């Protein structure tokens, strides 16, 4: 009975040690630092991330009823060109092996002062390819539109750039609040290697080795007891 229990413990420890665990690839995805640490902010060719309201980390209920730190943008054209969607992006670059990358982020678009014909579009891109987006057209003072962007993508080993792009086809105002705000937070990119392989935590290795060692000691003891006495 004792041997069986120890064998079960050893096998369980081995399973824990070999189980795959997803690695978080993004830094400061919830903007807990209160700034853009870890992120690169890049305007588009004729775009801005905000004139009257420069990009900042601010408290906002991106998820309904839960005020938290979020990137606040007020994107648009620098020089108005009809039909020209401009703004800018937040991005991070990281390296992975081959495997699965699962992304999600919470987003919201709101108008503070006055109605606007376009609240903006927020998209997530991986290596320049758009994988999900959220758009708001006409928006009025006090409106809040919320959504979540997601993707589940197989990736090859190498360097990858994840970008969250916000654009509008109207000029960004120089007056605070006249341009709709776009909020982004809780960005997460979990990577799991192909084949379920991962490096076990030190505690998992210790548990596995302790279990196997104890099992071996009991088995050796049992063999000694079972060995016939010499005549």
C-alpha positions as CSV (number, residue, x, y, z in Angstrom):
1,X,0.0,0.0,0.0
2,X,2.8,2.4,0.9
3,X,4.7,1.6,-2.3
4,X,1.5,2.3,-4.3
5,X,1.0,5.6,-2.7
6,X,4.6,6.6,-3.3
7,X,4.5,5.5,-6.9
8,X,1.3,7.6,-7.4
9,X,3.0,10.6,-5.8
10,X,6.0,10.2,-8.0
11,X,4.0,9.9,-11.2
12,X,1.9,12.9,-10.2
13,X,5.1,14.9,-9.6
14,X,6.5,13.9,-13.0
15,X,3.3,15.0,-14.7
16,X,3.4,18.3,-13.0
17,X,7.1,18.8,-14.0
18,X,6.4,17.9,-17.6
19,X,3.1,19.8,-18.0
20,X,3.2,22.8,-20.4
21,X,2.7,26.3,-18.9
22,X,1.9,29.4,-21.0
23,X,4.5,32.2,-20.9
24,X,3.3,35.8,-20.8
25,X,5.1,37.7,-23.6
26,X,3.8,41.2,-23.0
27,X,5.2,43.7,-20.5
28,X,2.9,46.1,-18.6
29,X,-0.2,44.9,-20.4
30,X,-2.5,46.4,-17.8
31,X,-0.4,49.6,-17.5
32,X,0.2,49.0,-13.8
33,X,3.3,51.3,-13.9
34,X,1.1,54.3,-14.7
35,X,2.9,54.9,-18.0
36,X,3.9,53.2,-21.3
37,X,6.8,51.2,-19.9
38,X,7.5,48.3,-22.3
39,X,5.4,49.8,-25.2
40,X,6.5,51.7,-28.3
41,X,4.1,54.4,-29.5
42,X,4.2,55.1,-33.2
43,X,1.9,57.5,-35.2
44,X,0.9,56.7,-38.7
45,X,2.1,58.7,-41.6
46,X,-0.5,61.5,-41.3
47,X,-1.7,60.5,-37.9
48,X,-1.5,61.4,-34.2
49,X,-2.2,59.6,-31.0
50,X,-3.6,62.8,-29.6
51,X,-3.1,66.6,-29.9
52,X,-5.3,68.3,-27.3
53,X,-5.2,65.1,-25.3
54,X,-1.7,63.5,-25.7
55,X,-1.5,59.8,-25.1
56,X,-1.5,59.0,-21.4
57,X,-2.4,56.2,-18.9
58,X,-5.6,57.2,-17.1
59,X,-8.3,55.5,-14.9
60,X,-11.3,54.4,-16.9
61,X,-14.0,51.7,-16.8
62,X,-12.8,49.8,-19.9
63,X,-14.6,46.8,-18.4
64,X,-18.0,47.9,-17.2
65,X,-17.9,49.1,-13.5
66,X,-14.2,48.5,-13.0
67,X,-12.1,51.7,-13.2
68,X,-8.5,50.8,-13.9
69,X,-5.3,52.0,-15.6
70,X,-5.6,52.1,-19.3
71,X,-3.9,53.6,-22.3
72,X,-5.9,56.7,-23.4
73,X,-5.6,57.8,-27.0
74,X,-7.4,60.5,-29.1
75,X,-6.4,59.5,-32.6
76,X,-7.0,61.1,-35.9
77,X,-5.6,62.9,-38.9
78,X,-2.9,65.6,-38.5
79,X,-4.0,67.2,-41.8
80,X,-7.6,66.3,-42.7
81,X,-7.9,64.1,-45.8
82,X,-11.4,62.6,-46.5
83,X,-11.4,58.9,-46.1
84,X,-7.9,58.8,-44.7
85,X,-7.9,56.6,-41.6
86,X,-4.9,57.7,-39.4
87,X,-3.8,57.5,-35.8
88,X,-1.1,55.4,-34.3
89,X,-0.1,52.2,-32.5
90,X,1.2,50.7,-29.3
91,X,3.5,47.8,-29.9
92,X,5.9,45.3,-28.3
93,X,8.4,42.9,-30.0
94,X,9.3,39.6,-28.4
95,X,10.8,36.2,-29.4
96,X,9.2,32.8,-29.1
97,X,9.8,29.3,-30.2
98,X,7.3,27.5,-32.5
99,X,3.9,27.2,-30.8
100,X,0.6,28.8,-30.0
101,X,0.1,32.5,-29.1
102,X,-3.2,33.5,-27.5
103,X,-4.0,37.2,-27.2
104,X,-6.7,39.3,-25.6
105,X,-7.2,42.9,-24.6
106,X,-10.1,45.0,-23.4
107,X,-10.9,48.2,-25.3
108,X,-13.4,51.0,-25.1
109,X,-14.3,54.1,-27.1
110,X,-16.1,57.1,-25.6
111,X,-17.1,60.7,-26.4
112,X,-16.6,63.3,-23.7
113,X,-17.7,66.6,-25.3
114,X,-20.0,66.7,-28.3
115,X,-21.0,64.2,-30.9
116,X,-18.7,62.9,-33.6
117,X,-19.2,61.1,-36.9
118,X,-16.5,58.5,-36.1
119,X,-15.4,57.1,-32.8
120,X,-12.5,55.1,-34.3
121,X,-11.3,51.6,-35.0
122,X,-9.0,49.6,-32.8
123,X,-7.3,46.6,-34.3
124,X,-4.7,44.1,-33.1
125,X,-2.0,43.1,-35.6
126,X,0.7,40.3,-35.3
127,X,3.7,40.9,-37.6
128,X,1.7,43.4,-39.6
129,X,-1.4,41.2,-40.1
130,X,-4.7,42.4,-38.7
131,X,-6.4,39.6,-36.7
132,X,-9.3,41.3,-34.9
133,X,-10.8,44.8,-34.8
134,X,-13.5,46.9,-33.1
135,X,-15.1,49.9,-34.8
136,X,-17.5,52.7,-33.6
137,X,-19.2,55.0,-36.1
138,X,-21.3,57.9,-34.9
139,X,-20.9,58.6,-31.2
140,X,-22.5,61.1,-28.8
141,X,-21.5,62.7,-25.5
142,X,-21.5,60.2,-22.8
143,X,-21.6,57.1,-25.0
144,X,-19.3,54.3,-24.1
145,X,-18.7,51.3,-26.4
146,X,-16.8,48.3,-25.0
147,X,-15.4,45.2,-26.6
148,X,-12.5,42.7,-26.4
149,X,-10.0,41.9,-29.1
150,X,-8.8,38.3,-29.3
151,X,-6.8,35.9,-31.5
152,X,-5.4,32.4,-31.2
153,X,-2.6,31.9,-33.6
154,X,0.1,29.4,-34.4
155,X,3.5,31.1,-34.7
156,X,6.9,30.0,-36.0
157,X,10.1,30.4,-33.9
158,X,11.6,33.9,-34.1
159,X,10.9,37.5,-33.4
160,X,7.3,38.8,-33.4
161,X,5.8,42.3,-33.2
162,X,2.3,42.7,-31.7
163,X,0.6,46.0,-32.4
164,X,-2.6,47.6,-31.2
165,X,-3.6,50.2,-33.8
166,X,-6.2,52.9,-33.3
167,X,-7.3,55.1,-36.3
168,X,-10.1,57.6,-37.3
169,X,-10.8,59.3,-40.6
170,X,-11.2,62.8,-39.1
171,X,-8.8,65.3,-37.7
172,X,-7.7,65.1,-34.1
173,X,-8.8,68.2,-32.2
174,X,-6.4,70.4,-30.3
175,X,-9.0,70.9,-27.6
176,X,-9.1,68.3,-24.8
177,X,-12.1,66.0,-25.0
178,X,-13.4,67.1,-28.4
179,X,-11.9,64.0,-30.1
180,X,-13.3,60.7,-28.9
181,X,-11.1,58.7,-26.6
182,X,-9.9,55.2,-27.3
183,X,-8.9,53.1,-24.2
184,X,-6.9,49.9,-24.1
185,X,-5.9,47.7,-21.1
186,X,-5.5,44.1,-19.9
187,X,-3.4,43.2,-22.9
188,X,-2.2,39.6,-22.6
189,X,-0.2,37.4,-25.1
190,X,0.3,33.8,-23.7
191,X,2.7,31.6,-25.6
192,X,2.7,27.8,-25.3
193,X,5.4,25.8,-27.1
194,X,4.5,23.2,-29.7
195,X,4.2,19.7,-28.3
196,X,3.4,20.9,-24.8
197,X,7.1,21.2,-23.9
198,X,8.1,23.7,-21.3
199,X,10.8,24.2,-18.7
200,X,9.5,23.0,-15.3
201,X,9.6,25.3,-12.3
202,X,12.3,24.4,-9.7
203,X,9.6,23.4,-7.2
204,X,8.3,20.9,-9.7
205,X,11.7,19.3,-10.3
206,X,12.2,19.1,-6.5
207,X,8.8,17.4,-6.0
208,X,9.5,14.9,-8.8
209,X,13.0,14.0,-7.6
210,X,11.8,13.7,-4.0
211,X,9.0,11.4,-5.0
212,X,11.2,9.2,-7.2
213,X,13.9,9.0,-4.5
214,X,11.5,7.9,-1.8
215,X,10.0,5.3,-4.1
216,X,13.4,3.9,-5.0
217,X,14.4,3.7,-1.3
218,X,11.2,1.7,-0.4
219,X,11.7,-0.6,-3.3
220,X,15.3,-1.3,-2.3
221,X,14.2,-2.0,1.3
222,X,11.5,-4.4,0.1
223,X,14.1,-6.3,-2.1
224,X,16.4,-6.6,0.9
225,X,13.6,-8.1,3.1
226,X,12.5,-10.5,0.4
227,X,16.1,-11.8,-0.2
228,X,16.5,-15.4,1.2
229,X,18.8,-15.8,4.2
230,X,22.2,-17.4,3.4
231,X,22.5,-21.0,4.8
